[in-house]
């Protein structure tokens, strides 16, 4: 039976294989380009950056008041409106968020508008209530954006307060000798007065 030459027939010949390979390469490049554009668009939609400036000076002693200094920057080409920034504290020992009302901290700072390439200061006053290890971040929510901007985490330590008068013992310890001395002087004065009479 005569053999048929199939080299130029069918969809799995050499020419079609090259075509499919080129289509695959072009499709891969197209997908990579779309992913790059999506990532670039996401970056352009969220041009805010947050930076905590008081990272090295935040630690203190229980009972102290301090200020968290930070800044917010708009690196985008358009101004941004209706931005709310707030701090979040976590007690690292207990792995629990800290109630900011106990720490007398302002919860949120509202920014009406931040222009393109503008940097604004952010300040929160907080009261160190309890000794321990803590972490702090700053979060910024922009109206119309589903993903907030978050600063890097800052870790700090609150040392226990040194109590020089535990249990209110100091007034008793200092007051008792003074009272005894006063009684002795009074008795001595009366004795001298009696002798002179």
C-alpha positions, 0 to 999 in steps of 0.5 A: 500500500503506498505511503502518504506524506503527512508532513504538510497536513494536520494541525500538529505540523512544524509551521503550526507548532511555531505559530502556537509557540509565538501565540503563547509568548505573546499571551504571556507578555500581554498578561505580564503587561496587564499585571504591571499596569494593574500594580502601577495603577494600584500604586497611583491610586494610593500615593499616601505614605506614613512615617513615624518620626519619634521612633527613638524617643517614644519609650518612657516611664509609666505615668509620663506623657509623651507625643507621637510625632509622625508625618503623612505625604502625598506623592501622587499627581492629584490632591486627596480629600477626606483622610482620617488618620489614627494610631493603634497600640498593641500590648505585646505581652498580652497580645491585646489592643490597648484602649486609647481612652485609658491612655488619654490618646486622641483616636483620629486626626482628620485631614480635609485635603492634602495637595500633590507632593505635600507633607503634613505633620501628625501629632498624638499626645498619649499617657503611659498608663502601664509598664510593658512592651508595646507596638504602635502603627499609624493608619490612614483611610482615604474616602473612596479607597478600600485599602488603607495606608499603614505605617511601619511598626514601631516597638517601644517600652514603658518602664515601671514607675519608681515608687519612693513611698510604697504604701504611704509609709514615708509620712509615718517614717518621717513623722514619728521621730518629729512627734517624739522629738516635739514631746521630748522638748515639751516635757523638757520645757515643762520640767525646766519651768517647774524647777524655776518655780 
